[in-house]
Amino acid sequence: MKLIDRISTPLKLALALSGIVLLTLSNSSFTLAIQPKAINFAKQAFEKYKRGDLQGAIADYTQAIHVNPDFANAYIERGIAFHDAGDLNRAIADLDRAIQIDPNNALALYNRGEIYSDLNKLPQALADLNQALELKPSYAEAYNNRGVVYAKMGRFETALKDIGRAIALKPGYVFAYNNRALVRTELKDMAGTIADYSEAIRLAPTLAEAYLNRGRLHLAIGNRQATITDWQQAAKLFQERGDRDRYQQLQNALKQLQQLAK
């Protein structure tokens, strides 16, 4: 079972289910202790990150850290930029440093837990997410991501509880509905699975993965026409997103289904 484990944010983060969260300088408890020059570099980096200029953002965050080596948020945000650039080891190193500076930083622990999950280092991911939730018990994203980790471990009932808690804390949390549907599929709860995919689609009509997965479920229970409808929409959305591989895979699958329907 493939779990999509990052969240969408207003920034150019990958559309997925539970993961990397970029903070803004305005919500930092450390900002007042940081030199204005370092803050300016970090603001420049943030703007470059939003534009997708990861290397430019990394360079400016590095300048901010050079000015103030204890700027925890700059380490967090540079770590996220490294993550998105595919350099997970340097991302971990930056989050390690942020946690060394501020051991009670729930955001740093959460993000490091997400990267450990990406690396399939599940015990480390679980430890970080547990600590993040101890520090911030209302952290919906952390419950959702811990649910993903439990699911990867095969602990589906525990995963279901965590993701349900995320939804209770954040009722419009579309990616948690999609994740819960994936877990319910493993638990053979077909009615619950379809309900969760349908709610995810209602909340986010452009979430191609929900159409794709709901279509798979319809196919498994013999509703071929519903599968075709969902996969046509998923293919359209993947094409709009520029995901040519999955678009073409769905087009091929649709041709086969439509031939069988004749």
C-alpha positions as CSV (number, residue, x, y, z in Angstrom):
1,M,0.0,0.0,0.0
2,K,1.4,3.4,-1.0
3,L,0.7,6.1,1.5
4,I,1.1,9.7,0.3
5,D,2.8,11.3,3.2
6,R,3.2,15.0,2.8
7,I,0.8,17.9,3.0
8,S,0.1,20.8,0.7
9,T,0.9,24.2,2.0
10,P,0.6,27.7,0.4
11,L,4.2,27.1,-0.7
12,K,5.6,24.9,-3.5
13,L,5.6,21.8,-1.4
14,A,4.6,18.5,-3.0
15,L,0.9,17.7,-2.9
16,A,0.7,14.7,-0.6
17,L,-0.4,13.8,2.8
18,S,1.4,14.6,6.0
19,G,4.7,16.1,5.8
20,I,7.1,18.9,5.7
21,V,5.7,22.1,7.1
22,L,7.5,25.4,6.4
23,L,7.1,28.0,9.0
24,T,7.1,31.7,8.4
25,L,9.2,34.2,10.4
26,S,6.1,35.9,11.8
27,N,5.2,32.9,14.0
28,S,8.7,32.3,15.3
29,S,9.3,32.6,19.0
30,F,13.0,33.2,18.3
31,T,12.7,36.1,15.8
32,L,13.1,38.8,18.4
33,A,16.5,37.4,19.4
34,I,17.8,37.3,15.9
35,Q,19.8,40.1,14.2
36,P,17.8,42.1,11.6
37,K,20.4,41.2,8.9
38,A,19.8,37.5,9.5
39,I,16.0,38.0,9.4
40,N,16.3,39.8,6.1
41,F,18.4,37.0,4.6
42,A,15.8,34.5,5.8
43,K,12.9,36.5,4.3
44,Q,14.7,36.6,1.0
45,A,15.2,32.9,1.2
46,F,11.6,32.3,2.0
47,E,10.5,34.3,-1.1
48,K,12.9,32.3,-3.3
49,Y,11.6,29.1,-1.8
50,K,8.0,30.1,-2.7
51,R,9.2,30.7,-6.3
52,G,10.8,27.2,-6.5
53,D,14.4,28.5,-6.4
54,L,15.6,26.0,-3.9
55,Q,19.3,26.6,-4.4
56,G,18.8,30.4,-4.1
57,A,16.8,29.8,-0.9
58,I,19.5,27.5,0.5
59,A,22.2,30.1,-0.2
60,D,20.2,32.9,1.6
61,Y,19.4,30.7,4.6
62,T,23.1,29.9,4.8
63,Q,23.8,33.6,4.9
64,A,21.3,34.0,7.7
65,I,23.0,31.3,9.6
66,H,26.4,32.8,9.0
67,V,25.1,36.0,10.6
68,N,23.5,34.2,13.5
69,P,24.6,30.6,14.1
70,D,21.8,30.1,16.6
71,F,18.9,31.0,14.2
72,A,16.9,27.8,14.8
73,N,14.2,28.6,12.3
74,A,16.7,29.2,9.5
75,Y,18.1,25.7,10.1
76,I,14.6,24.3,9.9
77,E,13.7,26.1,6.7
78,R,17.0,25.3,5.1
79,G,16.5,21.7,6.1
80,I,13.1,21.8,4.3
81,A,14.8,23.3,1.2
82,F,17.4,20.5,1.3
83,H,14.6,18.0,1.7
84,D,12.8,19.3,-1.4
85,A,16.1,19.3,-3.3
86,G,16.5,15.6,-2.5
87,D,19.4,16.0,-0.1
88,L,17.9,14.2,2.8
89,N,21.2,13.8,4.8
90,R,21.8,17.5,4.9
91,A,18.1,18.1,5.7
92,I,18.5,15.8,8.7
93,A,21.7,17.6,9.8
94,D,20.0,21.0,9.7
95,L,17.0,19.7,11.8
96,D,19.4,18.1,14.2
97,R,21.1,21.5,14.7
98,A,17.7,23.2,15.1
99,I,16.7,20.7,17.8
100,Q,20.1,21.1,19.5
101,I,19.4,24.9,19.7
102,D,15.8,24.4,20.8
103,P,15.1,20.9,22.1
104,N,11.4,21.7,22.6
105,N,10.8,22.8,19.0
106,A,7.8,20.7,17.9
107,L,8.0,21.8,14.3
108,A,11.6,20.7,14.0
109,L,10.8,17.3,15.5
110,Y,7.8,16.9,13.3
111,N,9.8,17.7,10.1
112,R,12.7,15.4,11.1
113,G,10.1,12.7,11.8
114,E,8.8,13.2,8.3
115,I,12.2,12.8,6.7
116,Y,13.0,9.7,8.8
117,S,9.7,8.3,7.4
118,D,10.8,9.2,3.9
119,L,14.0,7.3,4.6
120,N,12.0,4.4,6.1
121,K,13.7,4.8,9.4
122,L,10.4,4.2,11.2
123,P,11.5,3.9,14.8
124,Q,13.3,7.2,14.6
125,A,10.3,8.8,12.8
126,L,8.0,7.5,15.5
127,A,10.2,8.8,18.3
128,D,10.3,12.3,16.8
129,L,6.5,12.4,16.2
130,N,5.8,11.1,19.7
131,Q,7.9,13.9,21.2
132,A,6.3,16.5,18.9
133,L,2.9,15.4,20.1
134,E,4.0,15.6,23.8
135,L,5.0,19.2,23.2
136,K,1.9,20.0,21.1
137,P,-1.0,17.7,21.8
138,S,-3.3,19.4,19.3
139,Y,-0.9,18.9,16.4
140,A,-3.2,17.4,13.7
141,E,-0.5,17.0,11.1
142,A,1.7,15.1,13.6
143,Y,-1.2,12.7,14.4
144,N,-1.7,12.1,10.7
145,N,1.9,11.5,9.9
146,R,2.3,9.2,12.9
147,G,-0.6,7.3,11.5
148,V,1.3,7.0,8.2
149,V,4.3,5.6,10.1
150,Y,2.1,3.1,12.0
151,A,0.6,2.0,8.7
152,K,4.0,1.5,7.2
153,M,4.7,-0.7,10.3
154,G,1.6,-2.8,9.6
155,R,-0.1,-1.5,12.7
156,F,-3.3,-0.5,10.9
157,E,-5.7,-0.2,13.8
158,T,-3.3,2.1,15.6
159,A,-2.9,4.1,12.4
160,L,-6.7,4.4,12.0
161,K,-6.9,5.9,15.5
162,D,-4.2,8.4,14.9
163,I,-5.5,9.6,11.6
164,G,-9.0,9.8,13.1
165,R,-7.6,12.0,15.8
166,A,-6.1,14.2,13.1
167,I,-9.5,14.6,11.4
168,A,-11.2,15.3,14.8
169,L,-8.7,18.1,15.4
170,K,-8.9,19.4,11.8
171,P,-12.2,18.4,10.2
172,G,-11.3,19.7,6.8
173,Y,-8.0,17.9,6.6
174,V,-8.4,16.4,3.1
175,F,-5.1,14.4,3.0
176,A,-6.0,12.7,6.3
177,Y,-9.2,11.5,4.8
178,N,-7.2,10.1,1.9
179,N,-4.8,8.4,4.2
180,R,-7.6,7.0,6.4
181,A,-9.2,5.5,3.2
182,L,-5.9,3.8,2.4
183,V,-5.7,2.3,5.9
184,R,-9.4,1.3,5.8
185,T,-8.6,-0.5,2.5
186,E,-6.1,-2.6,4.4
187,L,-8.7,-3.3,7.1
188,K,-11.3,-4.4,4.4
189,D,-13.7,-1.6,5.4
190,M,-15.0,-0.9,1.9
191,A,-17.9,1.3,2.8
192,G,-15.6,3.4,5.1
193,T,-13.0,3.6,2.4
194,I,-15.4,4.9,-0.3
195,A,-16.8,7.4,2.2
196,D,-13.3,8.8,3.0
197,Y,-12.3,9.0,-0.6
198,S,-15.5,10.8,-1.5
199,E,-15.0,13.2,1.4
200,A,-11.5,13.9,0.2
201,I,-12.8,14.6,-3.3
202,R,-15.5,16.9,-1.9
203,L,-12.9,18.9,0.0
204,A,-10.3,18.9,-2.8
205,P,-11.8,18.2,-6.2
206,T,-8.4,18.4,-7.8
207,L,-6.8,15.6,-5.7
208,A,-6.0,13.1,-8.4
209,E,-4.8,10.4,-6.0
210,A,-8.3,10.2,-4.4
211,Y,-10.0,9.6,-7.8
212,L,-7.3,7.1,-8.7
213,N,-7.7,5.1,-5.5
214,R,-11.5,5.3,-5.4
215,G,-11.5,4.0,-8.9
216,R,-9.3,1.1,-7.9
217,L,-11.8,0.3,-5.1
218,H,-14.7,0.5,-7.5
219,L,-12.9,-2.0,-9.8
220,A,-12.3,-4.4,-6.9
221,I,-16.0,-4.5,-6.1
222,G,-17.0,-4.9,-9.8
223,N,-18.3,-1.3,-10.5
224,R,-16.5,-0.9,-13.8
225,Q,-18.3,2.2,-15.0
226,A,-17.6,4.1,-11.7
227,T,-13.9,3.1,-12.2
228,I,-13.9,4.5,-15.7
229,T,-15.5,7.8,-14.5
230,D,-13.0,8.2,-11.6
231,W,-9.9,7.3,-13.7
232,Q,-10.9,9.7,-16.5
233,Q,-11.0,12.5,-14.0
234,A,-7.7,11.3,-12.4
235,A,-6.0,11.2,-15.8
236,K,-7.2,14.7,-16.6
237,L,-5.8,16.0,-13.3
238,F,-2.5,14.2,-13.7
239,Q,-2.2,15.7,-17.1
240,E,-2.9,19.2,-15.8
241,R,-0.3,18.6,-13.1
242,G,2.3,17.6,-15.7
243,D,2.6,14.0,-14.4
244,R,2.9,12.4,-17.8
245,D,3.8,8.9,-16.5
246,R,0.7,8.4,-14.4
247,Y,-1.5,10.1,-17.1
248,Q,-0.3,7.6,-19.7
249,Q,-0.7,4.7,-17.3
250,L,-4.3,5.6,-16.7
251,Q,-5.0,6.2,-20.4
252,N,-3.7,2.6,-21.1
253,A,-5.8,1.2,-18.2
254,L,-8.9,3.1,-19.4
255,K,-8.5,1.7,-22.9
256,Q,-8.4,-1.9,-21.5
257,L,-11.5,-1.2,-19.4
258,Q,-13.4,0.4,-22.2
259,Q,-12.7,-2.6,-24.5
260,L,-13.9,-5.0,-21.8
261,A,-17.1,-2.9,-21.4
262,K,-18.0,-3.3,-25.1
